[in-house]
Structure formats: C-alpha cells, structure tokens
Amino acid sequence: MPKKKFTYKQSGVDITTTNNLVKYISNLSNKTKIKGSKVKSFRNIGGFGSLFDLSQYKIKNPVLVSSTDGVGTKLELANTMNKYQTIGIDLVAMCVNDLVVQGAKPLFFLDYIAIGKVIPSKYKDILKGIAKGCEIAKCYLAGGETAEMPGVYTKEGFDLAGFSVGVVDKNKILSGQKIKKGDVIISIPSSGVHSNGFSLVRKILKEKKITYNKNKKIYNTLMTPTKIYVQEINKLIEKNLINGCCNITGGGLIENIPRVLPNQVTAKIDLNKIKILNIFKWISKNGVADYEMLRTFNCGVGFVLFAKKENVTKISKIFSSKFKPYIIGEVVNKSSSKIEFMGNANF
C-alpha cells in the first residue's frame, strides 16, 4: 500500500497561517466592543458562533433588522493599486447604511473573506478596515469566516461579504409611511463613488487605457471609502427630526428613492440643485449618459432624508461641514411616476 503523502498545505490551503492570525483578529474585535457584546464565560472569536446580549438595551418591543452586502468590483481597483486599508470600511458601510434606513441601531457585524491565498499583510489591512468601519458605526465586530480557495480565486483574487444586525423599537420603525406631501427632500453628500457602479468605472478605465501609473489621482479618488451615516442618522431619529430616509446605493437616485415612498406621493427632484462631485463629472465626460449616471451612481447624493421644512436647520447641525445637508426637492401628490426630475444635472 503506497505511503500517504498529501497534505492540505500542498493543495494550497495553509491552516497554520490563518490560525496564527486569530489573535490579531481578536485584538481588533476587542476594540469594537459595545454594550451587549460581552457575554459571561464566552469568547466570540474562535467559537462556532457569536453571542450578543440584547437584553442590555432595555427595548420594550425589539425588532431585529438585518442586512448583507459586498463591495463588488471595487476590489479589482484595490488589487490594481495594492491598496487594501479602506476596502473594509466600504464593506461595513454597505451593510450598516441600509440598517439605519429602517431606524435601526447597528449592533454587530460579521465578515466573510474568500481569498486565493492568505497573505498576512494584505489580510491584516483588509481586517483593519473592517474594524475601523465598525468603530465608526459604533457596532461590534463579532466574528467572521476566512475561506482560502485556491483554484477558485487567483493568488491575488479575493471577495468580501458582510452581514450586520441592528435593533429598533417596533413603535419607532421608519417604514416610510410618515412621508407626506410638503416634506422636503434633503441630500446628505456622499464621500465619492462609494461602492456601486465599479464594473462601469472599470470599463471606462480599460477602454480609455487609464492606468494607475498614469493617473494615480483618479484611482485614489475612486478608492475613497464609503461614508458611514449611522451616527448622524441615529441622532436624527432620536430627535424625531425625519419622516423617512433612503440610502443611495446600487440603482442610484432613480431606483432607490421610490423604495421608501408610500403609494400616495411622488418625489420631485430638482437636478439643478444637486452638487455633483467632480469624480462623477469625470465619469460622465468619459461617455456615460445622464440617465445612466442617475440610475447607476449616487452622483454626490449619498443619503436622502424626508422631513418637515422647519426641521432643516436642526438637521443641518447634526452633520460636519463636509457633509452639510441641502434641499434637492419636495414630496408632492402622486403622479404617474414615483419619482420626477426637473432641470438638468450639471455633469
């Protein structure tokens, strides 16, 4: 009988390397601890599942809200630039920004990293970004999973997925039903492209032969991490200053705004009022039509609020000068469409 000689490591999976990083992950997780994240006599990192003590929040009618997402092909830019420090922030943002739309406070976050080969320096940069995103969102990095998958991914190739859970009192859920005629529509600026539309962006870069070596400024701008709106939106909810809100993610302004509107109203948006960021002007000038821009990218509008006009000043005080809110439209009686545009976007 032949001597057995095959090992998992020979197949391309090095369990030892991953196991040696558990302590590093634990240290990052500890920095994100919040109320409820510590359960007596149990350690989340390294366990089969993560525990969270919801009872510490003393919510009378708690409802859990969940969200999962990834960062799409923005990962390919990270590989091209060999820059992984901020991609984890994007991963957290794409999940927690959706949670707050329902009025939820994010509680914990888990990541899934599928990678061709675990390279410790690259892996640590990704995780540091995830932990940083959790710190900004004030949620706990409860754990995750790393899958080393040679043959499915190249040595440089990888994918990220995130999963987050938040909580909201049943009586305080933002369903959008409070949005009514006369409410103003408020834009909260984005930090950039965020993490949507990168397959189109990458096509432009390829067709126009715009390489990282030739134009580092464009690449660095594209890699700007997604703004996390959690703390500001949660404050607005606590102060009862908004009737509804919307995260401008995949589908841009055209697809996302109608998702939160009740049947009896329409969102009327004045495109002239939108403060288009320069990166979107650059994308537009490189061959993307206005309608395609509006249904693919946030175009500078990262988050949308619906509120009474008299609350605008109070709302504005919650945000830093970089992300000052401004009115881009109003809610009107229902028309043939859930969203109407007037004017022209200044691409």
N, C-alpha and C positions, 0 to 999 in steps of 0.2 A: 504494500500500500504506500503510495507516494507521500512524502513528508509535506504537511500543510505549511504553506509559507505566505499566504496572502494576508494583508492587514488592511484595516480601514484607511490608514495613513497612505498606503500605497495606491489606494483608489483616488486619493486627492482630498480626503477629509481628515483634518488634524484635530481630534477632540481635545488633545492636551493644550493646544494654543487657545482654544475657546474657553476651556475650563480655567486657564490661568488669568483670563480677563474678568472672571466673575467678581473678584474683589474690587476691581476697578468700577464695574457696573454698580456694585453695592454702595460704593462711596458716592457715586453720582446720585443714586436713588435717595440716599440719606439727606442730601442737600435739598431735596424737593418735598420733604415730609410736611404734611399739613394735619390738621385735626382729623382724626379718624384713620390715618394711615398706619398707626401703630396699634397692633393687636397683641395683647399679652402672650408671651411664650410662643410667638410665631414669627418667622422670618420670611418675608415675601420673596426676595431674590434667592434663587436656588431651589425654591419649593416647586411643587407641581401646579400650584395656583396661588393667586394673590388675594389677600383678605383686606376688607375695608369696613370700618365700624361706622355705619350710617347713623346709628343711634345718637352719636355725639352731636349731631346737628339739630336735634330737638325740633324737627319739622313735623307739624301736625299731620299733614297729608302728603307725604313724599312721593314724588313720581320720578323715576329714573329716565334719563334721556341719553341715548347712545348715538355714536357717530363713528364711522370708519372711512378712511381715505388714504391716498398716497400722494406722491409729488409728481407723478408722471415722468415725462421725458426730460424734465429739468435735470434729472440725474445724469443724462448724457453730457450736459454742459459741465456739470461737476467733474465728470471723468476727463473731459477735454482740458479743463483748467487745472485738474489735480487739486481741486479746492472742495473740501468736504465739511468745513467748520460750521456752515449755516444751513445746510440742507435739512438737518434735523429740526431746526426751528420751523421750516416750511411744513414738515410732516405734522408737527403738533398743531400749528396754526390751521391747517386744512381741516382738522377734526374739531378743535375747540371753538373755532369761529362759527361752525354750524350749530354747536350746542347752545350758544347764547341766544340764537335766533328764537328759540323756544322759551327763553327766560331762565335757562338753567345755569347753575354754577358748576364748572368742571370740577370733578373730584379726583379722578385718576386716569392715567394714560398707560397704554402698553404698545410696544413696537414689535414689528416683525421685520427682520433683516434677512433677505435671501441674497447670497453672495457666492461668487465663483470660488474665491479664496480669501480667507480671513487674513488680512494684512493689518497687524495690530495698530500701526499709526493711523491708517485710514479709518479703521473700525472705531478707534477712540474719538477721532474728530467727528464722526457721524453721531456717536453717542453723546458727546459733549453738547452738540447742537440740540439733540432731543431733550437733554436735561435742562439746557438753557431755555428752551421753549416752554417746558413745564414750569420753570421758575417764573417766567413772565406771566403765564396763565394762572399761576397760583394753584396748580394741580400736582398730584403726586405721580412720580414715575414708578409705577407699581411692579413693573417687570416687562418681560418680552420674550422673544424667541429668535435665535440665530440659526439659519439653515445654510450650511456650506454645501453648495450644489455644483460641483464640477461637471461639465458636460451640458448642463442647462444654461449656466452663465459662463462667460469667458472669465479669465483671471481678474480683469478689471471690472467686469459687469456686476451689477447688483440691482436690487429693487427694495423699496421700503413700503411698508404699510403701517398704518397707525389705527388704534382703537381707543376711544375715550368714552367715559361715562360721567354724566353730571346729574344734578338733582334740582328739582324745583317743586315748590308747594303747588298742589293741584289747583288751588284757587288763584295762583299767580302765573299760570302758563300763558305765554304770549302766543296766541293762536292766530293772530291777525284779525280776529273778528271785531276788535275795538277800532280798527282803522275805518275812518269815515270821511265823507265829503267835507272839504275845508281843511283837512290836515295838510301840513306842508311836507314835502319830501326833501329830506336832508341828506347830502352826501358827506360821508367821512372819507377823506382822501386815502388812497392806497399808498403803499411804500414803493410800488412798482408793478411789474407784471404778476407778482405773487407766484402761483404755481399752476396756471392754466394757459393753454394755448401754445405750449412749447414745441409741439410737433410742427406747427405752422412756423414758429420762430426759427426752428432748426432748418426747415426747408428754405427759408429766406437766406439764412447764413450759408447754406450749401450752394444754392443757385447763384448767389451773388459772390461766392468764393470769399466770404468774410471770415478769416481765420482768427484764432485767438492771438497769434503772434502779430497779426496786422492791426488788430483793433481790440486791445485789452479793455478799453473804456466801455465799449458796448457790452462785452461779455460780463464785466464786473457789474454793470448796471442791471443786466438781465438776472444775475445771481443774487440781487438784493433780496434778503429773506422776507417772507410774507408778514405783514403787520398782524400782530395778535391783538384783537379788540376786546378781549374778555373783561379786563378790569374796568374799563370805561363803560362798557355796555351794562355790566352788572350794577355799577353805581347808578346809571340812569334808571334801571329797573327798580332798584331800592327806593329811589326818589319819586317813582311813578311819573317820569317825565316823557315816556314814549308810549305810543299805542301799538307799535309793532316795529319790526326791523328785518333786515334781509342781508345775507352775506352774498357778495357778488363774486361767485366762483365760476365753475365751468358753465358756459352758456351766456356769460356776460350779462349786460343790463337787460337785454331782450328776454332772456329765458328766466332769470332769477326773480325779478321784481314781481311778476304776476303770481309767483308761487305763494306769496303770503297775503294776497289781497282777497277780501271777501267778495262774493259774487256781485254785489250791488254797486261796486265802484270801479273806476279806472284810474291808473296812474298817468298823469300828464307831465311829461318831462321836457324841459327846455334845454335842448342840446347846446345852445349858445352859452349857457351858464356853467357847463361842466369844465372844470380846469384840467385840461388834457395834459398829462405828464409828457415830457419830451421823448421818453422811450416809445410811447405809443405813436407820436408823430413820426418817429423814425420808422417804425413798423409799417405805418400807413404809406409813407413815401416810397417804401420798397415793394409796393404792389398790392396792398390789401385794401379792398373797397370799404367804404364807411359802414355799410350794413354788416359786413363780415367782421369788422372791428367790434361793433356793438354786440354781436352775438357770440364772440369768442373771448374777448378780453374785458377787464374791468375798466379800462380806458382812464384810470385815475380815480374812479369811484370804488373804493374797497368795501364799503359797507353803507347801507341805506337805512335811514330812520324815518318813521312816520310819527308826527307829533303835532300838537296844537301850536299855532304860530307864537302864542305868548310864552311858550317854553323854550324857544330857540336860544335866548340869551343864557338861561340856566344850563342848557345842554352844552353850549359852547365852552363854558367854564370847566367842564369835566376833562376836556382834551388839551394836549400840549399845542403849542403854536404850529408845529409841523403838521398836525392832523386836525386843524380847526374845521369844524363843520360849516357848511354853507348850503343854502336852499337851491335846489335844482328843479323844483316842480311842485305840483299840488295834486291832491286827490279830488276827482270830480265824479259826477254821476256816471253810471255805467254807459259805455258806448259799445260799438261793435267789437272793440278790442280791449283786452285787459291793460294794455299799455299804448300810449300815444306819444309821438315825438313831434316837437315843433322846433323850428330853427335848424341850424346845421352845426354839427360838431366841428370844432376848429382844429382838425388834423393838419 
